[in-house]
Amino acid sequence: MIIAAILVRTRLGSPIIFKQDRAGLNGDVFQIYKFRSMSDARDAHGNLLPDDQRLTTFGRILRATSVDELPGFLNVLKGEMSVVGPRPQHAGFLKHYSKRQMMRHFVKPGITGWAQVNGRNNIDWDSRFELDVWYVENKSFWLDMKIIFMTMIIVLKREGISAAGHATMPEFRGSQLSVQQKD
């Protein structure tokens, strides 16, 4: 992790760690830690450029190898995350979830999860959230072991790193499914 931090510092500058508010257990907001993988390039008006324009070649390597996720173990040590669980999403997504999708917050979020080993960023939001809820409903020690094993294989194969046409995933703005289930 120290080597990665040094490389991030020399290639992208400071800060080394990217922090962002994410929704965790019971929807409580915490700051996730990741190695920075994007530049802070801005347009003429001072606005950040889109992710796909800021993601550096070095950042792509960090993401492809999941090294950018290593600081998340600090969140695990702080008790905010687990090794396995639904990936924590941006706190702003909370307002868009259906009741069923909110079930993903019945457990601590994880560094890896069922959705990550079943498509990662190559699946749409509804599918991802349904996989997260399935995990919550079927959580067990053996399922966690299976997910950890599958994660190692997927990381080595570098599968599902980004959705087609996006640096990672398109922003979640709600879905037809969540609109139908809000009631």
N, CA, C and O of each residue as an XYZ file, in Angstrom:
732
protein
N       0.830     -1.185      0.000
C       0.000      0.000      0.000
C       0.880      1.257      0.000
O       0.519      2.273     -0.593
N       2.010      1.179      0.655
C       2.924      2.323      0.699
C       3.479      2.615     -0.694
O       3.595      3.774     -1.091
N       3.817      1.567     -1.425
C       4.329      1.751     -2.789
C       3.268      2.413     -3.660
O       3.568      3.324     -4.430
N       2.032      1.952     -3.533
C       0.937      2.546     -4.310
C       0.777      4.022     -3.951
O       0.572      4.856     -4.833
N       0.868      4.343     -2.672
C       0.731      5.735     -2.234
C       1.839      6.605     -2.824
O       1.588      7.731     -3.255
N       3.044      6.088     -2.841
C       4.170      6.836     -3.418
C       3.944      7.057     -4.915
O       4.183      8.148     -5.433
N       3.486      6.016     -5.598
C       3.227      6.138     -7.037
C       2.100      7.132     -7.325
O       2.192      7.919     -8.268
N       1.053      7.099     -6.526
C      -0.042      8.060     -6.711
C       0.491      9.473     -6.515
O       0.172     10.375     -7.289
N       1.295      9.661     -5.490
C       1.851     10.995     -5.195
C       2.724     11.495     -6.341
O       2.634     12.659     -6.730
N       3.571     10.614     -6.883
C       4.476     11.050     -7.950
C       3.754     11.227     -9.287
O       4.151     12.066    -10.096
N       2.708     10.451     -9.525
C       2.010     10.521    -10.818
C       0.855     11.517    -10.834
O       0.596     12.157    -11.853
N       0.161     11.646     -9.700
C      -1.034     12.497     -9.670
C      -0.931     13.656     -8.686
O      -1.778     14.550     -8.689
N       0.084     13.648     -7.857
C       0.224     14.714     -6.870
C      -0.646     14.473     -5.650
O      -1.045     13.346     -5.358
N      -0.924     15.540     -4.959
C      -1.746     15.458     -3.749
C      -3.157     15.919     -4.061
O      -3.349     16.712     -4.983
N      -4.126     15.457     -3.336
C      -4.035     14.460     -2.272
C      -3.862     13.052     -2.838
O      -4.249     12.773     -3.972
N      -3.289     12.194     -2.052
C      -3.084     10.800     -2.453
C      -4.391     10.023     -2.304
O      -4.734      9.178     -3.131
N      -5.099     10.332     -1.241
C      -6.342      9.624     -0.920
C      -7.544     10.439     -1.386
O      -7.657     11.632     -1.104
N      -8.423      9.775     -2.095
C      -9.702     10.350     -2.510
C     -10.706     10.008     -1.418
O     -10.799      8.856     -0.992
N     -11.453     11.003     -0.967
C     -12.484     10.791      0.049
C     -13.820     11.230     -0.532
O     -13.912     12.245     -1.223
N     -14.844     10.455     -0.241
C     -16.173     10.802     -0.736
C     -17.219     10.285      0.236
O     -17.062      9.215      0.825
N     -18.289     11.055      0.399
C     -19.393     10.613      1.249
C     -20.122      9.464      0.577
O     -20.537      9.559     -0.578
N     -20.267      8.383      1.318
C     -20.978      7.207      0.836
C     -21.995      6.786      1.880
O     -21.851      7.083      3.066
N     -23.019      6.094      1.424
C     -24.064      5.598      2.320
C     -23.687      4.204      2.798
O     -23.376      3.320      2.001
N     -23.723      4.027      4.105
C     -23.355      2.745      4.688
C     -24.520      2.068      5.382
O     -25.672      2.191      4.965
N     -24.202      1.358      6.438
C     -25.194      0.635      7.228
C     -26.303      1.582      7.666
O     -26.040      2.662      8.194
N     -27.536      1.168      7.440
C     -28.730      1.959      7.783
C     -28.787      3.307      7.059
O     -29.521      4.204      7.473
N     -28.017      3.446      5.988
C     -28.004      4.695      5.233
C     -27.155      5.779      5.871
O     -27.133      6.913      5.392
N     -26.449      5.440      6.955
C     -25.577      6.425      7.598
C     -24.434      6.779      6.653
O     -23.879      5.912      5.978
N     -24.097      8.041      6.616
C     -23.073      8.528      5.696
C     -21.697      8.468      6.355
O     -21.534      8.840      7.518
N     -20.726      8.001      5.603
C     -19.331      7.966      6.046
C     -18.453      8.354      4.865
O     -18.914      8.397      3.725
N     -17.196      8.633      5.144
C     -16.260      8.956      4.070
C     -15.480      7.712      3.688
O     -14.804      7.106      4.519
N     -15.582      7.338      2.415
C     -14.808      6.200      1.919
C     -13.435      6.714      1.502
O     -13.284      7.851      1.055
N     -12.446      5.850      1.659
C     -11.081      6.176      1.255
C     -10.686      5.292      0.083
O     -10.892      4.079      0.095
N     -10.116      5.929     -0.926
C      -9.598      5.211     -2.089
C      -8.345      5.946     -2.549
O      -8.175      7.133     -2.270
N      -7.475      5.238     -3.249
C      -6.367      5.950     -3.872
C      -6.922      6.770     -5.022
O      -7.770      6.309     -5.785
N      -6.442      7.956     -5.128
C      -6.871      8.847     -6.200
C      -6.468      8.262     -7.546
O      -5.350      7.773     -7.704
N      -7.379      8.312     -8.518
C      -7.090      7.768     -9.847
C      -7.360      8.783    -10.952
O      -7.148      8.498    -12.131
N      -7.826      9.961    -10.566
C      -8.157     10.989    -11.558
C      -7.386     12.272    -11.288
O      -6.998     12.571    -10.159
N      -7.182     13.008    -12.355
C      -6.601     14.341    -12.207
C      -7.705     15.281    -11.728
O      -8.877     14.908    -11.690
N      -7.328     16.475    -11.370
C      -8.344     17.458    -10.976
C      -8.518     18.506    -12.078
O      -8.760     19.681    -11.804
N      -8.388     18.055    -13.326
C      -8.502     18.952    -14.485
C      -9.879     19.623    -14.517
O     -10.908     18.995    -14.269
N      -9.857     20.906    -14.829
C     -11.084     21.704    -14.843
C     -11.226     22.452    -16.159
O     -10.253     22.668    -16.882
N     -12.458     22.842    -16.450
C     -12.705     23.626    -17.656
C     -12.406     25.100    -17.378
O     -11.959     25.453    -16.287
N     -12.652     25.942    -18.354
C     -12.352     27.372    -18.241
C     -13.149     28.054    -17.128
O     -12.754     29.115    -16.643
N     -14.267     27.452    -16.723
C     -15.106     28.030    -15.671
C     -14.781     27.473    -14.289
O     -15.428     27.830    -13.305
N     -13.782     26.600    -14.217
C     -13.382     26.033    -12.937
C     -14.135     24.781    -12.540
O     -13.961     24.283    -11.428
N     -14.975     24.259    -13.433
C     -15.724     23.033    -13.144
C     -14.886     21.812    -13.502
O     -14.164     21.809    -14.499
N     -14.994     20.774    -12.676
C     -14.275     19.541    -12.985
C     -14.732     18.989    -14.327
O     -15.919     19.013    -14.653
N     -13.779     18.496    -15.094
C     -14.115     17.845    -16.357
C     -14.798     16.515    -16.062
O     -14.680     16.001    -14.950
N     -15.508     15.950    -17.030
C     -16.140     14.638    -16.817
C     -15.104     13.572    -16.441
O     -13.932     13.667    -16.803
N     -15.566     12.563    -15.711
C     -14.672     11.506    -15.224
C     -13.814     10.899    -16.325
O     -12.614     10.695    -16.137
N     -14.422     10.609    -17.473
C     -13.659      9.944    -18.535
C     -12.519     10.809    -19.063
O     -11.567     10.287    -19.642
N     -12.602     12.121    -18.871
C     -11.524     13.014    -19.294
C     -10.475     13.201    -18.198
O      -9.358     13.640    -18.472
N     -10.833     12.869    -16.964
C      -9.898     13.043    -15.850
C      -9.211     11.752    -15.427
O      -8.188     11.787    -14.744
N      -9.768     10.616    -15.829
C      -9.168      9.330    -15.469
C      -7.863      9.164    -16.240
O      -7.856      9.139    -17.471
N      -6.779      9.053    -15.515
C      -5.460      8.963    -16.138
C      -5.130      7.519    -16.504
O      -5.793      6.586    -16.052
N      -4.113      7.352    -17.317
C      -3.656      6.003    -17.665
C      -3.239      5.261    -16.402
O      -3.567      4.088    -16.221
N      -2.521      5.947    -15.544
C      -2.120      5.350    -14.271
C      -3.352      4.995    -13.438
O      -3.397      3.941    -12.804
N      -4.340      5.872    -13.443
C      -5.582      5.616    -12.721
C      -6.313      4.398    -13.255
O      -6.897      3.630    -12.491
N      -6.280      4.225    -14.566
C      -6.908      3.040    -15.173
C      -6.229      1.756    -14.677
O      -6.886      0.744    -14.435
N      -4.919      1.820    -14.536
C      -4.180      0.659    -14.030
C      -4.564      0.391    -12.574
O      -4.795     -0.754    -12.186
N      -4.629      1.454    -11.776
C      -5.041      1.292    -10.377
C      -6.413      0.634    -10.285
O      -6.629     -0.265     -9.473
N      -7.329      1.088    -11.119
C      -8.689      0.540    -11.091
C      -8.737     -0.880    -11.644
O      -9.439     -1.737    -11.107
N      -7.994     -1.124    -12.713
C      -8.002     -2.460    -13.322
C      -7.495     -3.515    -12.350
O      -7.959     -4.655    -12.363
N      -6.553     -3.135    -11.518
C      -5.981     -4.069    -10.544
C      -6.661     -3.971     -9.179
O      -6.331     -4.721     -8.260
N      -7.605     -3.051     -9.053
C      -8.325     -2.776     -7.800
C      -7.417     -2.270     -6.683
O      -7.809     -2.278     -5.515
N      -6.224     -1.837     -7.026
C      -5.317     -1.273     -6.026
C      -5.909      0.016     -5.448
O      -5.637      0.366     -4.299
N      -6.717      0.718     -6.243
C      -7.332      1.957     -5.744
C      -8.241      1.707     -4.545
O      -8.540      2.633     -3.790
N      -8.680      0.467     -4.366
C      -9.590      0.121     -3.271
C      -8.874     -0.185     -1.949
O      -9.523     -0.258     -0.906
N      -7.570     -0.361     -1.975
C      -6.849     -0.767     -0.763
C      -7.079      0.145      0.444
O      -7.217     -0.365      1.556
N      -7.127      1.471      0.275
C      -7.395      2.302      1.458
C      -8.755      2.029      2.102
O      -8.990      2.425      3.244
N      -9.642      1.363      1.385
C     -10.933      0.992      1.957
C     -10.799      0.090      3.174
O     -11.716      0.002      3.991
N      -9.659     -0.578      3.295
C      -9.452     -1.405      4.484
C      -9.366     -0.545      5.744
O      -9.601     -1.037      6.848
N      -9.031      0.739      5.586
C      -9.097      1.659      6.730
C     -10.549      1.823      7.174
O     -10.835      1.903      8.369
N     -11.464      1.872      6.203
C     -12.889      1.933      6.541
C     -13.334      0.663      7.262
O     -14.175      0.714      8.160
N     -12.766     -0.473      6.866
C     -13.082     -1.734      7.546
C     -12.585     -1.667      8.988
O     -13.310     -2.027      9.916
N     -11.352     -1.207      9.173
C     -10.790     -1.100     10.527
C     -11.587     -0.132     11.400
O     -11.697     -0.331     12.610
N     -12.140      0.908     10.791
C     -12.949      1.878     11.536
C     -14.362      1.358     11.817
O     -15.123      1.998     12.542
N     -14.713      0.205     11.247
C     -16.031     -0.377     11.476
C     -17.116      0.170     10.563
O     -18.297     -0.111     10.772
N     -16.738      0.946      9.559
C     -17.712      1.541      8.644
C     -18.063      0.609      7.492
O     -19.127      0.721      6.884
N     -17.153     -0.307      7.205
C     -17.339     -1.238      6.100
C     -16.932     -2.630      6.544
O     -16.316     -2.827      7.591
N     -17.301     -3.584      5.709
C     -16.902     -4.974      5.876
C     -16.078     -5.340      4.645
O     -16.063     -4.596      3.664
N     -15.406     -6.458      4.689
C     -14.690     -6.896      3.491
C     -15.706     -7.244      2.404
O     -15.502     -6.917      1.235
N     -16.798     -7.907      2.787
C     -17.833     -8.309      1.826
C     -19.157     -7.657      2.199
O     -19.556     -7.633      3.364
N     -19.815     -7.138      1.196
C     -21.125     -6.511      1.362
C     -21.417     -5.691      0.119
O     -20.557     -5.577     -0.754
N     -22.587     -5.127      0.020
C     -22.874     -4.273     -1.137
C     -21.892     -3.097     -1.190
O     -21.605     -2.482     -0.163
N     -21.387     -2.790     -2.364
C     -20.465     -1.653     -2.485
C     -21.178     -0.376     -2.065
O     -22.316     -0.145     -2.472
N     -20.527      0.454     -1.260
C     -21.172      1.701     -0.854
C     -21.246      2.674     -2.026
O     -20.254      2.913     -2.715
N     -22.413      3.218     -2.236
C     -22.605      4.167     -3.327
C     -22.656      5.587     -2.772
O     -22.766      5.796     -1.564
N     -22.576      6.538     -3.662
C     -22.608      7.948     -3.287
C     -23.836      8.220     -2.417
O     -24.930      7.729     -2.698
N     -23.645      8.997     -1.376
C     -24.737      9.287     -0.440
C     -25.924      9.954     -1.137
O     -27.060      9.814     -0.685
N     -25.677     10.663     -2.213
C     -26.748     11.321     -2.954
C     -27.712     10.356     -3.620
O     -28.807     10.750     -4.021
N     -27.317      9.098     -3.741
C     -28.190      8.101     -4.363
C     -29.351      7.708     -3.456
O     -30.374      7.221     -3.938
N     -29.205      7.913     -2.154
C     -30.222      7.463     -1.197
C     -31.626      7.918     -1.577
O     -32.584      7.156     -1.448
N     -31.749      9.142     -2.037
C     -33.073      9.692     -2.353
C     -33.723      9.019     -3.561
O     -34.921      9.177     -3.791
N     -32.938      8.272     -4.327
C     -33.459      7.629     -5.533
C     -33.845      6.162     -5.329
O     -34.467      5.563     -6.207
N     -33.490      5.583     -4.200
C     -33.735      4.158     -3.991
C     -35.201      3.847     -3.727
O     -35.921      4.627     -3.104
N     -35.619      2.694     -4.215
C     -36.921      2.150     -3.835
C     -36.769      1.536     -2.439
O     -35.659      1.436     -1.915
N     -37.878      1.134     -1.854
C     -37.809      0.469     -0.544
C     -36.960     -0.795     -0.640
O     -36.147     -1.074      0.241
N     -37.152     -1.547     -1.703
C     -36.378     -2.783     -1.869
C     -34.888     -2.469     -2.024
O     -34.050     -3.130     -1.411
N     -34.562     -1.485     -2.822
C     -33.158     -1.132     -3.016
C     -32.521     -0.641     -1.713
O     -31.325     -0.839     -1.496
N     -33.305     -0.009     -0.854
C     -32.786      0.452      0.441
C     -32.354     -0.712      1.331
O     -31.583     -0.523      2.271
N     -32.846     -1.906      1.038
C     -32.459     -3.072      1.835
C     -30.958     -3.329      1.770
O     -30.403     -3.988      2.650
N     -30.306     -2.821      0.748
C     -28.852     -3.002      0.637
C     -28.129     -2.370      1.820
O     -26.967     -2.677      2.084
N     -28.824     -1.485      2.528
C     -28.222     -0.810      3.682
C     -28.539     -1.504      5.003
O     -28.288     -0.946      6.071
N     -29.085     -2.709      4.939
C     -29.348     -3.493      6.150
C     -28.078     -4.176      6.660
O     -28.066     -4.729      7.759
N     -27.014     -4.135      5.861
C     -25.716     -4.697      6.251
C     -24.641     -3.649      5.965
O     -24.874     -2.691      5.228
N     -23.476     -3.841      6.550
C     -22.369     -2.930      6.250
C     -21.982     -3.076      4.783
O     -22.034     -4.175      4.231
N     -21.600     -1.986      4.163
C     -21.106     -2.081      2.789
C     -19.757     -2.793      2.774
O     -19.076     -2.882      3.796
N     -19.386     -3.293      1.610
C     -18.148     -4.050      1.514
C     -17.185     -3.532      0.465
O     -17.545     -2.761     -0.424
N     -15.967     -3.976      0.598
C     -14.952     -3.679     -0.407
C     -15.276     -4.453     -1.681
O     -15.036     -3.975     -2.790
N     -15.818     -5.639     -1.508
C     -16.308     -6.424     -2.632
C     -17.686     -6.952     -2.265
O     -18.075     -6.948     -1.097
N     -18.412     -7.402     -3.267
C     -19.756     -7.892     -2.994
C     -20.282     -8.781     -4.103
O     -19.610     -9.020     -5.107
N     -21.485     -9.262     -3.903
C     -22.125    -10.176     -4.848
C     -22.277     -9.530     -6.228
O     -22.067    -10.191     -7.246
N     -22.634     -8.268     -6.268
C     -22.773     -7.584     -7.561
C     -21.418     -7.439     -8.256
O     -21.345     -7.477     -9.484
N     -20.353     -7.274     -7.480
C     -19.032     -7.107     -8.078
C     -18.546     -8.400     -8.726
O     -17.821     -8.360     -9.720
N     -18.935     -9.531     -8.177
C     -18.491    -10.798     -8.769
C     -19.491    -11.322     -9.794
O     -19.295    -12.388    -10.378
N     -20.551    -10.570    -10.004
C     -21.563    -10.950    -10.996
C     -21.781     -9.834    -12.015
O     -22.908     -9.568    -12.433
N     -20.695     -9.193    -12.403
C     -20.795     -8.186    -13.446
C     -20.055     -6.897    -13.160
O     -19.726     -6.151    -14.082
N     -19.790     -6.629    -11.897
C     -19.055     -5.421    -11.497
C     -19.707     -4.192    -12.117
O     -20.873     -3.916    -11.833
N     -19.009     -3.464    -12.934
C     -19.568     -2.258    -13.549
C     -20.176     -2.516    -14.925
O     -20.589     -1.577    -15.605
N     -20.232     -3.761    -15.333
C     -20.816     -4.101    -16.634
C     -22.299     -4.437    -16.554
O     -22.877     -4.910    -17.533
N     -22.918     -4.201    -15.414
C     -24.353     -4.452    -15.279
C     -25.048     -3.142    -14.937
O     -24.434     -2.227    -14.389
N     -26.321     -3.061    -15.263
C     -27.054     -1.821    -14.996
C     -27.352     -1.696    -13.499
O     -27.206     -2.646    -12.731
N     -27.770     -0.503    -13.121
C     -28.014     -0.218    -11.706
C     -29.082     -1.121    -11.104
O     -28.903     -1.629     -9.997
N     -30.185     -1.329    -11.810
C     -31.247     -2.176    -11.248
C     -30.734     -3.582    -10.964
O     -31.035     -4.159     -9.919
N     -29.963     -4.130    -11.890
C     -29.407     -5.474    -11.691
C     -28.433     -5.481    -10.520
O     -28.436     -6.403     -9.704
N     -27.617     -4.469    -10.445
C     -26.643     -4.372     -9.357
C     -27.354     -4.328     -8.009
O     -26.993     -5.052     -7.081
N     -28.364     -3.474     -7.912
C     -29.062     -3.346     -6.634
C     -29.841     -4.614     -6.295
O     -29.958     -4.973     -5.123
N     -30.368     -5.286     -7.296
C     -31.067     -6.547     -7.036
C     -30.083     -7.599     -6.518
O     -30.417     -8.372     -5.621
N     -28.886     -7.629     -7.077
C     -27.856     -8.546     -6.576
C     -27.460     -8.189     -5.140
O     -27.225     -9.073     -4.317
N     -27.390     -6.893     -4.850
C     -27.080     -6.455     -3.482
C     -28.146     -6.935     -2.499
O     -27.827     -7.431     -1.418
N     -29.400     -6.784     -2.878
C     -30.495     -7.212     -2.000
C     -30.483     -8.731     -1.849
O     -30.727     -9.252     -0.761
N     -30.202     -9.435     -2.934
C     -30.096    -10.898     -2.848
C     -29.025    -11.272     -1.824
O     -29.216    -12.183     -1.018
N     -27.904    -10.564     -1.863
C     -26.833    -10.828     -0.893
C     -27.345    -10.617      0.535
O     -27.120    -11.456      1.408
N     -28.021     -9.513      0.766
C     -28.543     -9.216      2.108
C     -29.468    -10.337      2.573
O     -29.423    -10.750      3.732
N     -30.294    -10.817      1.675
C     -31.263    -11.863      2.026
C     -30.615    -13.239      2.198
O     -31.209    -14.128      2.807
N     -29.410    -13.422      1.670
C     -28.760    -14.738      1.691
C     -27.391    -14.730      2.362
O     -26.638    -15.695      2.237
N     -27.068    -13.679      3.057
C     -25.754    -13.495      3.673
C     -25.383    -14.683      4.562
O     -26.174    -15.145      5.384
N     -24.150    -15.161      4.367
C     -23.630    -16.237      5.212
C     -22.106    -16.217      5.133
O     -21.524    -15.599      4.241
N     -21.486    -16.888      6.060
C     -20.031    -17.002      6.060
C     -19.547    -17.637      4.758
O     -18.588    -17.161      4.151
N     -20.214    -18.714      4.330
C     -19.772    -19.430      3.131
C     -19.990    -18.607      1.868
O     -19.193    -18.680      0.933
N     -21.054    -17.833      1.838
C     -21.261    -16.943      0.691
C     -20.152    -15.889      0.655
O     -19.628    -15.575     -0.413
N     -19.801    -15.351      1.809
C     -18.703    -14.377      1.861
C     -17.394    -14.998      1.368
O     -16.643    -14.358      0.632
N     -17.123    -16.227      1.765
C     -15.899    -16.905      1.311
C     -15.919    -17.089     -0.209
O     -14.904    -16.907     -0.881
N     -17.078    -17.449     -0.732
C     -17.222    -17.614     -2.182
C     -16.968    -16.285     -2.894
O     -16.284    -16.246     -3.917
N     -17.514    -15.206     -2.355
C     -17.342    -13.883     -2.963
C     -15.876    -13.465     -2.931
O     -15.367    -12.924     -3.912
N     -15.202    -13.706     -1.828
C     -13.776    -13.357     -1.735
C     -12.978    -14.139     -2.774
O     -12.126    -13.570     -3.456
N     -13.246    -15.427     -2.898
C     -12.555    -16.257     -3.889
C     -12.848    -15.765     -5.307
O     -11.936    -15.617     -6.121
N     -14.122    -15.514     -5.593
C     -14.500    -15.037     -6.928
C     -13.885    -13.668     -7.221
O     -13.515    -13.383     -8.360
N     -13.776    -12.828     -6.201
C     -13.173    -11.504     -6.372
C     -11.725    -11.630     -6.820
O     -11.283    -10.919     -7.723
N     -10.996    -12.530     -6.192
C      -9.587    -12.711     -6.579
C      -9.472    -13.092     -8.052
O      -8.600    -12.590     -8.762
N     -10.339    -13.964     -8.501
C     -10.308    -14.393     -9.909
C     -10.661    -13.225    -10.829
O      -9.987    -13.002    -11.835
N     -11.700    -12.490    -10.493
C     -12.143    -11.376    -11.340
C     -11.094    -10.272    -11.398
O     -10.865     -9.685    -12.456
N     -10.462     -9.991    -10.274
C      -9.411     -8.963    -10.264
C      -8.240     -9.410    -11.133
O      -7.685     -8.613    -11.889
N      -7.868    -10.670    -11.026
C      -6.770    -11.169    -11.859
C      -7.123    -11.126    -13.344
O      -6.265    -10.856    -14.184
N      -8.380    -11.392    -13.661
C      -8.829    -11.351    -15.058
C      -9.132     -9.930    -15.527
O      -9.248     -9.675    -16.725
N      -9.260     -9.008    -14.572
C      -9.578     -7.601    -14.849
C     -10.897     -7.460    -15.608
O     -10.981     -6.751    -16.610
N     -11.906     -8.138    -15.119
C     -13.219     -8.126    -15.760
C     -14.141     -7.067    -15.170
O     -14.098     -6.786    -13.973
N     -14.978     -6.483    -16.029
C     -16.054     -5.604    -15.591
C     -15.631     -4.299    -14.955
O     -16.358     -3.748    -14.129
N     -14.478     -3.799    -15.322
C     -13.929     -2.610    -14.667
C     -14.781     -1.373    -14.917
O     -14.988     -0.567    -14.009
N     -15.271     -1.219    -16.128
C     -16.091     -0.042    -16.417
C     -17.227     -0.398    -17.362
O     -17.141     -1.335    -18.155
N     -18.287      0.382    -17.250
C     -19.427      0.216    -18.147
C     -19.054      0.793    -19.509
O     -18.249      1.720    -19.594
N     -19.626      0.259    -20.549
C     -19.333      0.735    -21.900
C     -19.579      2.237    -22.011
O     -20.662      2.727    -21.690
N     -18.564      2.953    -22.466
C     -18.692      4.388    -22.673
C     -18.538      5.238    -21.423
O     -18.777      6.444    -21.469
N     -18.140      4.628    -20.298
C     -17.994      5.370    -19.046
C     -16.674      5.013    -18.374
O     -16.133      3.925    -18.574
N     -16.165      5.950    -17.573
C     -14.947      5.681    -16.813
C     -15.207      4.595    -15.774
O     -14.326      3.785    -15.486
N     -16.399      4.576    -15.220
C     -16.805      3.522    -14.284
C     -18.242      3.127    -14.601
O     -18.486      2.187    -15.358
N     -19.187      3.852    -14.018
C     -20.620      3.602    -14.227
C     -21.298      4.936    -14.499
O     -20.841      5.973    -14.019
N     -22.383      4.917    -15.264
C     -23.148      6.161    -15.390
C     -23.759      6.499    -14.029
O     -23.975      5.612    -13.204
N     -24.029      7.760    -13.804
C     -24.599      8.171    -12.519
C     -25.994      7.583    -12.342
O     -26.788      7.546    -13.283
N     -26.281      7.128    -11.139
C     -27.604      6.586    -10.827
C     -28.550      7.741    -10.537
O     -28.290      8.558     -9.654
N     -29.637      7.806    -11.275
C     -30.628      8.870    -11.085
C     -32.003      8.294    -10.780
O     -33.028      8.953    -10.957
N     -31.999      7.066    -10.322
C     -33.258      6.373    -10.101
C     -33.530      5.492    -11.302
O     -32.848      5.580    -12.323
N     -34.511      4.663    -11.171
C     -34.835      3.761    -12.266
C     -36.333      3.579    -12.342
O     -37.070      3.953    -11.429
N     -36.763      3.013    -13.420
C     -38.185      2.724    -13.554
C     -38.626      1.818    -12.419
O     -39.708      1.983    -11.856
N     -37.775      0.860    -12.093
C     -38.077     -0.064    -11.007
C     -38.224      0.691     -9.687
O     -39.160      0.439     -8.929
N     -37.297      1.621     -9.409
C     -37.374      2.343     -8.136
C     -38.569      3.288     -8.114
O     -39.151      3.513     -7.052
N     -38.945      3.843     -9.257
C     -40.117      4.716     -9.317
C     -41.372      3.905     -8.999
O     -42.248      4.369     -8.270
N     -41.454      2.694     -9.549
C     -42.619      1.845     -9.330
C     -42.712      1.370     -7.880
O     -43.810      1.137     -7.376
N     -41.567      1.225     -7.206
C     -41.560      0.654     -5.867
C     -41.498      1.695     -4.756
O     -41.411      1.321     -3.586
N     -41.539      2.967     -5.072
C     -41.445      4.014     -4.047
C     -42.633      3.977     -3.092
O     -42.498      4.325     -1.918
N     -43.773      3.565     -3.578
C     -44.991      3.588     -2.761
C     -44.950      2.642     -1.594
O     -45.910      2.564     -0.828
